[in-house]
Amino acid sequence: MFLDTGLRLSELASLRVGDVRPDGTLHVMGKGAKERIVPIGSTARRALVRYLATRSDVRPSDPLFTSRRRTGLTARGVQQAIARLGRRAGVGTRCSPHTFRHTFARGYLVNGGDVFSLQQILGHTTLDMVRRYVTLSEADLVSRHRAASPADRLAGSGR
């Protein structure tokens, strides 16, 4: 969910089942009690549906993510789970909810998303905050330029 939505740790930990909307988006309460709608990709949606199918008697007010004891995961519980899974996967110390937020932001742009929609998804009021998350590598810049070069497109040699 972190990788596909760029949610903050506190936002993910506070999600309720009823925050998953039928149109495949999340109703998120962000920083400063600002509400926003965040899209979920089809892969993450399918995983979420499978996860929810494992739970019985789910009500809209129930926490979306729960522990094995079926209590809502706290922000600290989510951090611990991510760290544990990161170690198990051999990722090491660079595996955290905030790392997923950065990875989402960069991947969103590299895969064709624009900074304005990214700003809304991340819940930032200014583009300056978005800029902090995104540093494209030189290879990314060259690749993006090849795909979007106005002169190449005009000349018909955009390949």
Secondary structure by P-SEA (a helix, b strand, c coil): ccccccccaaaaaacccccccccccccccccccbbbbbbbcaaaaaaaaaaaaaccccccccccccccccccccaaaaaaaaaaaaaaacccccccaaaaaaaaaaaaaaacccaaaaaaaaccccaaaaaaaccccaaaaaaaaaaccaaaaaacccc
